[in-house]
Amino acid sequence: MAMTTKTGKVREGELPSTLQRSDAKAQATFAKAHDSAEETYADEPNTEERARRTAFSALKHTHEKVGDHWEPKPDGRKGPSDAQAEGGAGTDRPTAGGVDANATKEHLLDLARRLDVPGRSSMTKDELVTALRRANDAKTARAREGS
């Protein structure tokens, strides 16, 4: 289903819950990429799933998941967040679930502080990515329970 109206306005009710709690730019990025992919892959099987994957990949170039929502990457930095977002069609690489695995360790530590991740100061960068993904998933689950 289209995520935007004919005039280009985002249909917030159609967005995943994490995007409903995110800023307008994140919503528009996801919705426009989704609709474009849906149109591009209309004649292929699993069109909706592919459109969602494509939209999340596009979103991960400009935003990162922080807790139960998406925030712009710091300093206007753009680019893929993880190996999966770097790939194209048919890519089956590990995903960091919206955590910007390509960010600096200092940035990941800052996010871990914000999300109160225990043991963060002694973690490696890879461990921080994994811990942040778990913290994000937990916050998202709690937010969905409250919806």
N, CA, C and O atoms as CSV, one atom per row, in Angstrom:
chain,resi,resn,atom,element,x,y,z
A,1,MET,N,N,0.833,-1.182,0.000
A,1,MET,CA,C,0.000,0.000,0.000
A,1,MET,C,C,0.879,1.247,0.000
A,1,MET,O,O,1.926,1.277,0.647
A,2,ALA,N,N,0.462,2.245,-0.707
A,2,ALA,CA,C,1.213,3.490,-0.811
A,2,ALA,C,C,1.319,4.170,0.552
A,2,ALA,O,O,0.359,4.210,1.321
A,3,MET,N,N,2.494,4.696,0.830
A,3,MET,CA,C,2.753,5.395,2.092
A,3,MET,C,C,2.546,6.897,1.948
A,3,MET,O,O,2.566,7.631,2.936
A,4,THR,N,N,2.346,7.357,0.703
A,4,THR,CA,C,2.104,8.776,0.478
A,4,THR,C,C,0.814,8.944,-0.325
A,4,THR,O,O,0.375,8.037,-1.032
A,5,THR,N,N,0.222,10.129,-0.193
A,5,THR,CA,C,-0.963,10.450,-0.968
A,5,THR,C,C,-0.538,10.899,-2.363
A,5,THR,O,O,0.656,11.021,-2.638
A,6,LYS,N,N,-1.488,11.140,-3.227
A,6,LYS,CA,C,-1.169,11.613,-4.585
A,6,LYS,C,C,-0.433,12.948,-4.562
A,6,LYS,O,O,0.317,13.265,-5.485
A,7,THR,N,N,-0.651,13.729,-3.505
A,7,THR,CA,C,0.024,15.024,-3.386
A,7,THR,C,C,1.392,14.906,-2.718
A,7,THR,O,O,2.098,15.902,-2.562
A,8,GLY,N,N,1.768,13.679,-2.320
A,8,GLY,CA,C,3.074,13.463,-1.718
A,8,GLY,C,C,3.109,13.533,-0.204
A,8,GLY,O,O,4.178,13.422,0.397
A,9,LYS,N,N,1.941,13.718,0.427
A,9,LYS,CA,C,1.881,13.782,1.885
A,9,LYS,C,C,1.998,12.368,2.464
A,9,LYS,O,O,1.400,11.425,1.946
A,10,VAL,N,N,2.769,12.235,3.536
A,10,VAL,CA,C,2.985,10.947,4.181
A,10,VAL,C,C,1.717,10.509,4.916
A,10,VAL,O,O,1.101,11.294,5.637
A,11,ARG,N,N,1.343,9.253,4.722
A,11,ARG,CA,C,0.223,8.652,5.456
A,11,ARG,C,C,0.812,8.021,6.716
A,11,ARG,O,O,1.234,6.864,6.708
A,12,GLU,N,N,0.832,8.794,7.791
A,12,GLU,CA,C,1.502,8.361,9.018
A,12,GLU,C,C,0.957,7.040,9.545
A,12,GLU,O,O,1.718,6.238,10.085
A,13,GLY,N,N,-0.327,6.799,9.401
A,13,GLY,CA,C,-0.932,5.568,9.899
A,13,GLY,C,C,-0.432,4.319,9.195
A,13,GLY,O,O,-0.579,3.216,9.720
A,14,GLU,N,N,0.150,4.470,8.030
A,14,GLU,CA,C,0.664,3.334,7.267
A,14,GLU,C,C,2.126,3.025,7.613
A,14,GLU,O,O,2.638,1.966,7.249
A,15,LEU,N,N,2.788,3.932,8.306
A,15,LEU,CA,C,4.212,3.774,8.618
A,15,LEU,C,C,4.432,2.788,9.757
A,15,LEU,O,O,3.563,2.627,10.615
A,16,PRO,N,N,5.589,2.124,9.774
A,16,PRO,CA,C,5.940,1.311,10.944
A,16,PRO,C,C,5.943,2.191,12.192
A,16,PRO,O,O,6.190,3.394,12.107
A,17,SER,N,N,5.669,1.592,13.347
A,17,SER,CA,C,5.519,2.373,14.578
A,17,SER,C,C,6.763,3.187,14.932
A,17,SER,O,O,6.643,4.293,15.458
A,18,THR,N,N,7.951,2.658,14.651
A,18,THR,CA,C,9.162,3.418,14.971
A,18,THR,C,C,9.236,4.704,14.162
A,18,THR,O,O,9.790,5.701,14.624
A,19,LEU,N,N,8.683,4.683,12.968
A,19,LEU,CA,C,8.685,5.893,12.142
A,19,LEU,C,C,7.564,6.843,12.545
A,19,LEU,O,O,7.694,8.055,12.368
A,20,GLN,N,N,6.475,6.322,13.078
A,20,GLN,CA,C,5.408,7.190,13.564
A,20,GLN,C,C,5.907,8.048,14.724
A,20,GLN,O,O,5.365,9.124,14.978
A,21,ARG,N,N,6.933,7.579,15.425
A,21,ARG,CA,C,7.516,8.334,16.545
A,21,ARG,C,C,8.753,9.123,16.116
A,21,ARG,O,O,9.479,9.635,16.968
A,22,SER,N,N,9.001,9.226,14.834
A,22,SER,CA,C,10.197,9.888,14.306
A,22,SER,C,C,9.846,11.205,13.639
A,22,SER,O,O,8.672,11.528,13.459
A,23,ASP,N,N,10.887,11.975,13.268
A,23,ASP,CA,C,10.649,13.287,12.664
A,23,ASP,C,C,10.108,13.166,11.230
A,23,ASP,O,O,10.136,12.096,10.623
A,24,ALA,N,N,9.624,14.283,10.721
A,24,ALA,CA,C,8.995,14.314,9.398
A,24,ALA,C,C,9.959,13.898,8.291
A,24,ALA,O,O,9.545,13.266,7.319
A,25,LYS,N,N,11.230,14.243,8.426
A,25,LYS,CA,C,12.218,13.881,7.405
A,25,LYS,C,C,12.385,12.365,7.320
A,25,LYS,O,O,12.444,11.809,6.224
A,26,ALA,N,N,12.462,11.700,8.461
A,26,ALA,CA,C,12.574,10.234,8.482
A,26,ALA,C,C,11.329,9.612,7.852
A,26,ALA,O,O,11.426,8.669,7.066
A,27,GLN,N,N,10.179,10.138,8.199
A,27,GLN,CA,C,8.929,9.610,7.656
A,27,GLN,C,C,8.871,9.773,6.143
A,27,GLN,O,O,8.498,8.844,5.427
A,28,ALA,N,N,9.240,10.948,5.662
A,28,ALA,CA,C,9.194,11.213,4.223
A,28,ALA,C,C,10.217,10.364,3.472
A,28,ALA,O,O,9.923,9.850,2.392
A,29,THR,N,N,11.409,10.214,4.032
A,29,THR,CA,C,12.446,9.395,3.389
A,29,THR,C,C,11.949,7.969,3.216
A,29,THR,O,O,12.046,7.399,2.129
A,30,PHE,N,N,11.416,7.392,4.289
A,30,PHE,CA,C,10.922,6.019,4.233
A,30,PHE,C,C,9.753,5.898,3.256
A,30,PHE,O,O,9.741,5.011,2.402
A,31,ALA,N,N,8.779,6.786,3.383
A,31,ALA,CA,C,7.561,6.694,2.576
A,31,ALA,C,C,7.846,6.831,1.083
A,31,ALA,O,O,7.323,6.065,0.274
A,32,LYS,N,N,8.666,7.795,0.726
A,32,LYS,CA,C,8.966,8.009,-0.698
A,32,LYS,C,C,9.772,6.857,-1.270
A,32,LYS,O,O,9.516,6.420,-2.392
A,33,ALA,N,N,10.748,6.356,-0.510
A,33,ALA,CA,C,11.538,5.208,-0.983
A,33,ALA,C,C,10.649,3.972,-1.110
A,33,ALA,O,O,10.780,3.205,-2.064
A,34,HIS,N,N,9.751,3.781,-0.155
A,34,HIS,CA,C,8.831,2.640,-0.190
A,34,HIS,C,C,7.954,2.693,-1.436
A,34,HIS,O,O,7.836,1.707,-2.164
A,35,ASP,N,N,7.346,3.839,-1.673
A,35,ASP,CA,C,6.437,3.963,-2.817
A,35,ASP,C,C,7.170,3.803,-4.139
A,35,ASP,O,O,6.646,3.191,-5.070
A,36,SER,N,N,8.359,4.340,-4.228
A,36,SER,CA,C,9.157,4.198,-5.449
A,36,SER,C,C,9.511,2.729,-5.682
A,36,SER,O,O,9.410,2.235,-6.805
A,37,ALA,N,N,9.920,2.042,-4.635
A,37,ALA,CA,C,10.279,0.628,-4.755
A,37,ALA,C,C,9.053,-0.219,-5.093
A,37,ALA,O,O,9.134,-1.155,-5.888
A,38,GLU,N,N,7.935,0.114,-4.491
A,38,GLU,CA,C,6.702,-0.625,-4.766
A,38,GLU,C,C,6.336,-0.515,-6.247
A,38,GLU,O,O,5.913,-1.490,-6.868
A,39,GLU,N,N,6.504,0.671,-6.794
A,39,GLU,CA,C,6.225,0.897,-8.212
A,39,GLU,C,C,7.250,0.165,-9.086
A,39,GLU,O,O,6.888,-0.448,-10.091
A,40,THR,N,N,8.516,0.232,-8.704
A,40,THR,CA,C,9.591,-0.399,-9.479
A,40,THR,C,C,9.455,-1.915,-9.522
A,40,THR,O,O,9.654,-2.534,-10.567
A,41,TYR,N,N,9.111,-2.513,-8.374
A,41,TYR,CA,C,9.069,-3.972,-8.275
A,41,TYR,C,C,7.649,-4.537,-8.329
A,41,TYR,O,O,7.418,-5.658,-7.877
A,42,ALA,N,N,6.702,-3.782,-8.873
A,42,ALA,CA,C,5.291,-4.176,-8.881
A,42,ALA,C,C,5.039,-5.539,-9.520
A,42,ALA,O,O,4.123,-6.244,-9.098
A,43,ASP,N,N,5.805,-5.920,-10.498
A,43,ASP,CA,C,5.557,-7.176,-11.205
A,43,ASP,C,C,6.334,-8.351,-10.620
A,43,ASP,O,O,6.289,-9.451,-11.170
A,44,GLU,N,N,7.032,-8.140,-9.534
A,44,GLU,CA,C,7.850,-9.197,-8.938
A,44,GLU,C,C,7.155,-9.772,-7.707
A,44,GLU,O,O,6.338,-9.099,-7.078
A,45,PRO,N,N,7.489,-11.037,-7.360
A,45,PRO,CA,C,6.907,-11.606,-6.135
A,45,PRO,C,C,7.426,-10.865,-4.902
A,45,PRO,O,O,8.509,-10.281,-4.936
A,46,ASN,N,N,6.668,-10.889,-3.835
A,46,ASN,CA,C,7.049,-10.258,-2.569
A,46,ASN,C,C,7.325,-8.762,-2.712
A,46,ASN,O,O,8.253,-8.232,-2.101
A,47,THR,N,N,6.521,-8.099,-3.514
A,47,THR,CA,C,6.710,-6.664,-3.763
A,47,THR,C,C,6.713,-5.857,-2.469
A,47,THR,O,O,7.583,-5.008,-2.274
A,48,GLU,N,N,5.758,-6.110,-1.590
A,48,GLU,CA,C,5.644,-5.320,-0.357
A,48,GLU,C,C,6.869,-5.509,0.543
A,48,GLU,O,O,7.400,-4.539,1.083
A,49,GLU,N,N,7.311,-6.746,0.701
A,49,GLU,CA,C,8.490,-7.002,1.539
A,49,GLU,C,C,9.721,-6.315,0.962
A,49,GLU,O,O,10.507,-5.715,1.696
A,50,ARG,N,N,9.885,-6.403,-0.345
A,50,ARG,CA,C,11.041,-5.773,-0.986
A,50,ARG,C,C,10.973,-4.249,-0.860
A,50,ARG,O,O,11.993,-3.593,-0.651
A,51,ALA,N,N,9.779,-3.696,-0.986
A,51,ALA,CA,C,9.618,-2.246,-0.849
A,51,ALA,C,C,9.991,-1.798,0.573
A,51,ALA,O,O,10.634,-0.763,0.746
A,52,ARG,N,N,9.593,-2.566,1.577
A,52,ARG,CA,C,9.934,-2.218,2.967
A,52,ARG,C,C,11.442,-2.303,3.197
A,52,ARG,O,O,12.025,-1.421,3.826
A,53,ARG,N,N,12.067,-3.356,2.692
A,53,ARG,CA,C,13.526,-3.494,2.858
A,53,ARG,C,C,14.251,-2.337,2.171
A,53,ARG,O,O,15.199,-1.778,2.723
A,54,THR,N,N,13.805,-1.985,0.977
A,54,THR,CA,C,14.416,-0.884,0.234
A,54,THR,C,C,14.245,0.433,0.985
A,54,THR,O,O,15.174,1.237,1.062
A,55,ALA,N,N,13.057,0.647,1.536
A,55,ALA,CA,C,12.786,1.889,2.267
A,55,ALA,C,C,13.635,1.983,3.530
A,55,ALA,O,O,14.158,3.053,3.841
A,56,PHE,N,N,13.779,0.879,4.262
A,56,PHE,CA,C,14.629,0.909,5.453
A,56,PHE,C,C,16.087,1.135,5.072
A,56,PHE,O,O,16.811,1.834,5.781
A,57,SER,N,N,16.516,0.558,3.976
A,57,SER,CA,C,17.899,0.769,3.524
A,57,SER,C,C,18.128,2.245,3.207
A,57,SER,O,O,19.157,2.810,3.579
A,58,ALA,N,N,17.178,2.864,2.527
A,58,ALA,CA,C,17.294,4.298,2.215
A,58,ALA,C,C,17.314,5.127,3.497
A,58,ALA,O,O,18.095,6.070,3.622
A,59,LEU,N,N,16.454,4.770,4.443
A,59,LEU,CA,C,16.380,5.494,5.708
A,59,LEU,C,C,17.707,5.410,6.466
A,59,LEU,O,O,18.144,6.390,7.069
A,60,LYS,N,N,18.345,4.237,6.432
A,60,LYS,CA,C,19.598,4.036,7.161
A,60,LYS,C,C,20.754,4.867,6.602
A,60,LYS,O,O,21.800,4.969,7.242
A,61,HIS,N,N,20.583,5.455,5.430
A,61,HIS,CA,C,21.628,6.319,4.871
A,61,HIS,C,C,21.613,7.707,5.501
A,61,HIS,O,O,22.629,8.403,5.486
A,62,THR,N,N,20.474,8.116,6.052
A,62,THR,CA,C,20.366,9.462,6.621
A,62,THR,C,C,20.011,9.470,8.102
A,62,THR,O,O,20.197,10.483,8.775
A,63,HIS,N,N,19.503,8.353,8.617
A,63,HIS,CA,C,19.032,8.282,10.000
A,63,HIS,C,C,19.574,7.034,10.688
A,63,HIS,O,O,20.035,6.096,10.038
A,64,GLU,N,N,19.507,7.048,12.011
A,64,GLU,CA,C,19.873,5.880,12.800
A,64,GLU,C,C,18.788,5.656,13.845
A,64,GLU,O,O,18.132,6.598,14.289
A,65,LYS,N,N,18.609,4.401,14.229
A,65,LYS,CA,C,17.597,4.082,15.222
A,65,LYS,C,C,18.171,4.358,16.605
A,65,LYS,O,O,19.262,3.901,16.945
A,66,VAL,N,N,17.423,5.107,17.387
A,66,VAL,CA,C,17.809,5.435,18.761
A,66,VAL,C,C,16.601,5.123,19.637
A,66,VAL,O,O,15.612,5.856,19.639
A,67,GLY,N,N,16.697,4.036,20.370
A,67,GLY,CA,C,15.566,3.624,21.202
A,67,GLY,C,C,14.405,3.192,20.332
A,67,GLY,O,O,14.525,2.254,19.544
A,68,ASP,N,N,13.280,3.874,20.473
A,68,ASP,CA,C,12.066,3.473,19.767
A,68,ASP,C,C,11.731,4.368,18.575
A,68,ASP,O,O,10.590,4.381,18.112
A,69,HIS,N,N,12.730,5.128,18.070
A,69,HIS,CA,C,12.470,6.027,16.940
A,69,HIS,C,C,13.763,6.216,16.133
A,69,HIS,O,O,14.817,5.690,16.493
A,70,TRP,N,N,13.661,6.966,15.051
A,70,TRP,CA,C,14.806,7.242,14.165
A,70,TRP,C,C,15.198,8.704,14.298
A,70,TRP,O,O,14.340,9.584,14.350
A,71,GLU,N,N,16.510,8.958,14.351
A,71,GLU,CA,C,17.043,10.323,14.439
A,71,GLU,C,C,18.027,10.552,13.296
A,71,GLU,O,O,18.667,9.608,12.833
A,72,PRO,N,N,18.154,11.804,12.835
A,72,PRO,CA,C,19.153,12.086,11.795
A,72,PRO,C,C,20.551,11.734,12.292
A,72,PRO,O,O,20.858,11.895,13.473
A,73,LYS,N,N,21.389,11.255,11.388
A,73,LYS,CA,C,22.772,10.974,11.760
A,73,LYS,C,C,23.444,12.293,12.136
A,73,LYS,O,O,23.103,13.343,11.592
A,74,PRO,N,N,24.393,12.238,13.061
A,74,PRO,CA,C,25.032,13.481,13.512
A,74,PRO,C,C,25.822,14.171,12.415
A,74,PRO,O,O,26.356,13.531,11.509
A,75,ASP,N,N,25.883,15.476,12.518
A,75,ASP,CA,C,26.674,16.318,11.617
A,75,ASP,C,C,26.280,16.164,10.154
A,75,ASP,O,O,27.088,16.428,9.264
A,76,GLY,N,N,25.054,15.744,9.900
A,76,GLY,CA,C,24.593,15.608,8.517
A,76,GLY,C,C,25.295,14.505,7.740
A,76,GLY,O,O,25.197,14.439,6.515
A,77,ARG,N,N,26.013,13.629,8.466
A,77,ARG,CA,C,26.728,12.536,7.807
A,77,ARG,C,C,25.733,11.621,7.115
A,77,ARG,O,O,24.665,11.327,7.650
A,78,LYS,N,N,26.091,11.177,5.930
A,78,LYS,CA,C,25.223,10.280,5.171
A,78,LYS,C,C,26.008,9.058,4.746
A,78,LYS,O,O,27.234,9.090,4.647
A,79,GLY,N,N,25.295,7.999,4.501
A,79,GLY,CA,C,25.911,6.759,4.046
A,79,GLY,C,C,25.293,5.575,4.739
A,79,GLY,O,O,24.560,5.738,5.715
A,80,PRO,N,N,25.576,4.380,4.249
A,80,PRO,CA,C,24.958,3.181,4.808
A,80,PRO,C,C,25.363,2.957,6.263
A,80,PRO,O,O,26.485,3.267,6.665
A,81,SER,N,N,24.435,2.414,7.041
A,81,SER,CA,C,24.674,2.177,8.459
A,81,SER,C,C,25.342,0.844,8.746
A,81,SER,O,O,26.014,0.689,9.766
A,82,ASP,N,N,25.163,-0.108,7.862
A,82,ASP,CA,C,25.711,-1.439,8.095
A,82,ASP,C,C,25.927,-2.153,6.771
A,82,ASP,O,O,25.604,-1.624,5.707
A,83,ALA,N,N,26.473,-3.354,6.845
A,83,ALA,CA,C,26.795,-4.113,5.630
A,83,ALA,C,C,25.553,-4.397,4.788
A,83,ALA,O,O,25.631,-4.393,3.559
A,84,GLN,N,N,24.419,-4.642,5.423
A,84,GLN,CA,C,23.186,-4.914,4.681
A,84,GLN,C,C,22.746,-3.679,3.896
A,84,GLN,O,O,22.339,-3.793,2.740
A,85,ALA,N,N,22.826,-2.501,4.516
A,85,ALA,CA,C,22.406,-1.275,3.841
A,85,ALA,C,C,23.344,-0.910,2.695
A,85,ALA,O,O,22.945,-0.190,1.780
A,86,GLU,N,N,24.582,-1.395,2.730
A,86,GLU,CA,C,25.534,-1.144,1.653
A,86,GLU,C,C,25.205,-1.942,0.405
A,86,GLU,O,O,25.502,-1.510,-0.709
A,87,GLY,N,N,24.593,-3.105,0.584
A,87,GLY,CA,C,24.350,-4.023,-0.524
A,87,GLY,C,C,23.178,-3.621,-1.391
A,87,GLY,O,O,22.432,-2.695,-1.075
A,88,GLY,N,N,23.035,-4.336,-2.485
A,88,GLY,CA,C,21.926,-4.108,-3.396
A,88,GLY,C,C,20.940,-5.252,-3.308
A,88,GLY,O,O,20.850,-5.934,-2.287
A,89,ALA,N,N,20.204,-5.456,-4.380
A,89,ALA,CA,C,19.208,-6.521,-4.427
A,89,ALA,C,C,19.871,-7.868,-4.173
A,89,ALA,O,O,20.955,-8.147,-4.684
A,90,GLY,N,N,19.217,-8.684,-3.392
A,90,GLY,CA,C,19.724,-10.012,-3.114
A,90,GLY,C,C,20.813,-10.050,-2.060
A,90,GLY,O,O,21.391,-11.110,-1.819
A,91,THR,N,N,21.109,-8.935,-1.431
A,91,THR,CA,C,22.141,-8.896,-0.401
A,91,THR,C,C,21.638,-9.626,0.834
A,91,THR,O,O,20.499,-9.438,1.262
A,92,ASP,N,N,22.486,-10.448,1.391
A,92,ASP,CA,C,22.137,-11.165,2.614
A,92,ASP,C,C,23.304,-11.041,3.582
A,92,ASP,O,O,23.979,-12.020,3.902
A,93,ARG,N,N,23.524,-9.820,4.039
A,93,ARG,CA,C,24.617,-9.533,4.966
A,93,ARG,C,C,24.021,-9.220,6.329
A,93,ARG,O,O,22.822,-8.966,6.445
A,94,PRO,N,N,24.859,-9.239,7.360
A,94,PRO,CA,C,24.335,-8.915,8.696
A,94,PRO,C,C,23.831,-7.472,8.759
A,94,PRO,O,O,24.409,-6.566,8.160
A,95,THR,N,N,22.752,-7.288,9.492
A,95,THR,CA,C,22.217,-5.952,9.704
A,95,THR,C,C,22.401,-5.568,11.168
A,95,THR,O,O,22.414,-6.428,12.049
A,96,ALA,N,N,22.542,-4.288,11.414
A,96,ALA,CA,C,22.671,-3.796,12.785
A,96,ALA,C,C,21.336,-3.265,13.289
A,96,ALA,O,O,21.280,-2.631,14.343
A,97,GLY,N,N,20.269,-3.515,12.552
A,97,GLY,CA,C,18.939,-3.139,13.011
A,97,GLY,C,C,18.719,-1.653,13.173
A,97,GLY,O,O,17.942,-1.236,14.032
A,98,GLY,N,N,19.378,-0.851,12.375
A,98,GLY,CA,C,19.211,0.594,12.446
A,98,GLY,C,C,20.309,1.303,13.212
A,98,GLY,O,O,20.429,2.525,13.128
A,99,VAL,N,N,21.118,0.552,13.963
A,99,VAL,CA,C,22.272,1.150,14.647
A,99,VAL,C,C,23.307,1.469,13.574
A,99,VAL,O,O,23.573,0.645,12.698
A,100,ASP,N,N,23.884,2.653,13.640
A,100,ASP,CA,C,24.890,3.043,12.655
A,100,ASP,C,C,26.225,2.402,13.018
A,100,ASP,O,O,27.037,2.990,13.733
A,101,ALA,N,N,26.439,1.181,12.512
A,101,ALA,CA,C,27.660,0.423,12.811
A,101,ALA,C,C,28.903,1.100,12.243
A,101,ALA,O,O,30.020,0.757,12.631
A,102,ASN,N,N,28.730,2.052,11.334
A,102,ASN,CA,C,29.856,2.769,10.747
A,102,ASN,C,C,30.190,4.057,11.507
A,102,ASN,O,O,31.119,4.773,11.134
A,103,ALA,N,N,29.438,4.352,12.566
A,103,ALA,CA,C,29.696,5.545,13.381
A,103,ALA,C,C,30.958,5.325,14.222
A,103,ALA,O,O,31.453,4.205,14.353
A,104,THR,N,N,31.456,6.413,14.780
A,104,THR,CA,C,32.636,6.305,15.643
A,104,THR,C,C,32.260,5.620,16.955
A,104,THR,O,O,31.094,5.602,17.349
A,105,LYS,N,N,33.247,5.070,17.607
A,105,LYS,CA,C,33.013,4.434,18.907
A,105,LYS,C,C,32.506,5.474,19.908
A,105,LYS,O,O,31.660,5.167,20.749
A,106,GLU,N,N,33.020,6.696,19.819
A,106,GLU,CA,C,32.587,7.756,20.726
A,106,GLU,C,C,31.089,8.036,20.561
A,106,GLU,O,O,30.371,8.221,21.543
A,107,HIS,N,N,30.637,8.064,19.319
A,107,HIS,CA,C,29.210,8.293,19.072
A,107,HIS,C,C,28.381,7.140,19.632
A,107,HIS,O,O,27.345,7.361,20.259
A,108,LEU,N,N,28.837,5.915,19.405
A,108,LEU,CA,C,28.113,4.751,19.920
A,108,LEU,C,C,28.078,4.762,21.450
A,108,LEU,O,O,27.062,4.410,22.049
A,109,LEU,N,N,29.187,5.167,22.084
A,109,LEU,CA,C,29.209,5.290,23.547
A,109,LEU,C,C,28.208,6.339,24.032
A,109,LEU,O,O,27.543,6.143,25.049
A,110,ASP,N,N,28.104,7.445,23.306
A,110,ASP,CA,C,27.144,8.488,23.666
A,110,ASP,C,C,25.715,7.951,23.605
A,110,ASP,O,O,24.910,8.204,24.502
A,111,LEU,N,N,25.409,7.213,22.546
A,111,LEU,CA,C,24.070,6.620,22.438
A,111,LEU,C,C,23.841,5.610,23.558
A,111,LEU,O,O,22.751,5.546,24.128
A,112,ALA,N,N,24.867,4.823,23.872
A,112,ALA,CA,C,24.745,3.830,24.947
A,112,ALA,C,C,24.477,4.519,26.286
A,112,ALA,O,O,23.720,4.003,27.108
A,113,ARG,N,N,25.099,5.688,26.510
A,113,ARG,CA,C,24.820,6.470,27.717
A,113,ARG,C,C,23.365,6.918,27.730
A,113,ARG,O,O,22.675,6.793,28.741
A,114,ARG,N,N,22.909,7.439,26.604
A,114,ARG,CA,C,21.522,7.922,26.511
A,114,ARG,C,C,20.519,6.806,26.776
A,114,ARG,O,O,19.466,7.033,27.373
A,115,LEU,N,N,20.860,5.586,26.323
A,115,LEU,CA,C,19.948,4.449,26.488
A,115,LEU,C,C,20.254,3.642,27.748
A,115,LEU,O,O,19.632,2.609,27.996
A,116,ASP,N,N,21.217,4.117,28.541
A,116,ASP,CA,C,21.597,3.495,29.809
A,116,ASP,C,C,21.978,2.021,29.641
A,116,ASP,O,O,21.499,1.156,30.375
A,117,VAL,N,N,22.843,1.754,28.666
A,117,VAL,CA,C,23.326,0.394,28.411
A,117,VAL,C,C,24.365,0.053,29.476
A,117,VAL,O,O,25.379,0.742,29.585
A,118,PRO,N,N,24.130,-1.000,30.265
A,118,PRO,CA,C,25.099,-1.360,31.313
A,118,PRO,C,C,26.390,-1.926,30.722
A,118,PRO,O,O,26.362,-2.627,29.710
A,119,GLY,N,N,27.518,-1.617,31.359
A,119,GLY,CA,C,28.810,-2.146,30.942
A,119,GLY,C,C,29.391,-1.507,29.698
A,119,GLY,O,O,30.372,-2.005,29.146
A,120,ARG,N,N,28.803,-0.415,29.251
A,120,ARG,CA,C,29.193,0.216,27.981
A,120,ARG,C,C,30.646,0.668,27.930
A,120,ARG,O,O,31.273,0.605,26.872
A,121,SER,N,N,31.188,1.118,29.049
A,121,SER,CA,C,32.540,1.693,29.035
A,121,SER,C,C,33.624,0.663,28.721
A,121,SER,O,O,34.710,1.036,28.276
A,122,SER,N,N,33.356,-0.607,28.941
A,122,SER,CA,C,34.365,-1.634,28.667
A,122,SER,C,C,34.093,-2.394,27.370
A,122,SER,O,O,34.794,-3.360,27.070
A,123,MET,N,N,33.090,-1.977,26.598
A,123,MET,CA,C,32.720,-2.698,25.378
A,123,MET,C,C,33.557,-2.277,24.176
A,123,MET,O,O,34.001,-1.133,24.078
A,124,THR,N,N,33.763,-3.223,23.269
A,124,THR,CA,C,34.369,-2.909,21.977
A,124,THR,C,C,33.306,-2.255,21.109
A,124,THR,O,O,32.135,-2.207,21.487
A,125,LYS,N,N,33.701,-1.758,19.967
A,125,LYS,CA,C,32.749,-1.133,19.054
A,125,LYS,C,C,31.675,-2.133,18.614
A,125,LYS,O,O,30.489,-1.804,18.608
A,126,ASP,N,N,32.083,-3.349,18.247
A,126,ASP,CA,C,31.109,-4.373,17.832
A,126,ASP,C,C,30.155,-4.725,18.964
A,126,ASP,O,O,28.964,-4.935,18.735
A,127,GLU,N,N,30.673,-4.789,20.180
A,127,GLU,CA,C,29.815,-5.088,21.330
A,127,GLU,C,C,28.818,-3.950,21.579
A,127,GLU,O,O,27.667,-4.193,21.943
A,128,LEU,N,N,29.271,-2.715,21.381
A,128,LEU,CA,C,28.363,-1.572,21.530
A,128,LEU,C,C,27.229,-1.638,20.508
A,128,LEU,O,O,26.071,-1.398,20.848
A,129,VAL,N,N,27.561,-1.963,19.253
A,129,VAL,CA,C,26.534,-2.072,18.203
A,129,VAL,C,C,25.498,-3.111,18.615
A,129,VAL,O,O,24.296,-2.865,18.519
A,130,THR,N,N,25.960,-4.270,19.073
A,130,THR,CA,C,25.040,-5.336,19.488
A,130,THR,C,C,24.196,-4.902,20.683
A,130,THR,O,O,22.987,-5.134,20.705
A,131,ALA,N,N,24.824,-4.275,21.672
A,131,ALA,CA,C,24.099,-3.823,22.863
A,131,ALA,C,C,23.080,-2.739,22.514
A,131,ALA,O,O,21.973,-2.728,23.053
A,132,LEU,N,N,23.449,-1.835,21.621
A,132,LEU,CA,C,22.512,-0.786,21.197
A,132,LEU,C,C,21.334,-1.379,20.441
A,132,LEU,O,O,20.196,-0.945,20.616
A,133,ARG,N,N,21.603,-2.361,19.608
A,133,ARG,CA,C,20.501,-3.004,18.879
A,133,ARG,C,C,19.526,-3.639,19.869
A,133,ARG,O,O,18.311,-3.508,19.721
A,134,ARG,N,N,20.061,-4.324,20.875
A,134,ARG,CA,C,19.191,-4.944,21.889
A,134,ARG,C,C,18.402,-3.883,22.661
A,134,ARG,O,O,17.207,-4.048,22.905
A,135,ALA,N,N,19.074,-2.801,23.040
A,135,ALA,CA,C,18.393,-1.728,23.777
A,135,ALA,C,C,17.300,-1.092,22.919
A,135,ALA,O,O,16.206,-0.810,23.408
A,136,ASN,N,N,17.600,-0.866,21.638
A,136,ASN,CA,C,16.595,-0.315,20.720
A,136,ASN,C,C,15.398,-1.248,20.610
A,136,ASN,O,O,14.250,-0.810,20.690
A,137,ASP,N,N,15.671,-2.538,20.427
A,137,ASP,CA,C,14.584,-3.513,20.288
A,137,ASP,C,C,13.706,-3.541,21.540
A,137,ASP,O,O,12.482,-3.623,21.444
A,138,ALA,N,N,14.337,-3.474,22.713
A,138,ALA,CA,C,13.583,-3.490,23.966
A,138,ALA,C,C,12.719,-2.237,24.103
A,138,ALA,O,O,11.559,-2.321,24.507
A,139,LYS,N,N,13.284,-1.073,23.766
A,139,LYS,CA,C,12.503,0.178,23.856
A,139,LYS,C,C,11.350,0.173,22.857
A,139,LYS,O,O,10.255,0.644,23.169
A,140,THR,N,N,11.589,-0.351,21.669
A,140,THR,CA,C,10.531,-0.433,20.663
A,140,THR,C,C,9.418,-1.359,21.136
A,140,THR,O,O,8.240,-1.034,20.986
A,141,ALA,N,N,9.775,-2.504,21.703
A,141,ALA,CA,C,8.775,-3.441,22.208
A,141,ALA,C,C,7.936,-2.807,23.299
A,141,ALA,O,O,6.716,-2.967,23.315
A,142,ARG,N,N,8.582,-2.077,24.226
A,142,ARG,CA,C,7.839,-1.404,25.290
A,142,ARG,C,C,6.915,-0.330,24.726
A,142,ARG,O,O,5.788,-0.169,25.193
A,143,ALA,N,N,7.390,0.404,23.723
A,143,ALA,CA,C,6.561,1.452,23.109
A,143,ALA,C,C,5.354,0.840,22.410
A,143,ALA,O,O,4.262,1.405,22.456
A,144,ARG,N,N,5.537,-0.299,21.767
A,144,ARG,CA,C,4.408,-0.955,21.089
A,144,ARG,C,C,3.389,-1.484,22.083
A,144,ARG,O,O,2.189,-1.463,21.811
A,145,GLU,N,N,3.859,-1.962,23.241
A,145,GLU,CA,C,2.940,-2.446,24.273
A,145,GLU,C,C,2.069,-1.313,24.779
A,145,GLU,O,O,0.903,-1.527,25.110
A,146,GLY,N,N,2.623,-0.105,24.842
A,146,GLY,CA,C,1.895,1.053,25.324
A,146,GLY,C,C,0.968,1.668,24.293
A,146,GLY,O,O,0.168,2.544,24.623
A,147,SER,N,N,1.066,1.215,23.036
A,147,SER,CA,C,0.237,1.791,21.958
A,147,SER,C,C,-1.187,1.309,22.024
A,147,SER,O,O,-2.009,1.697,21.194
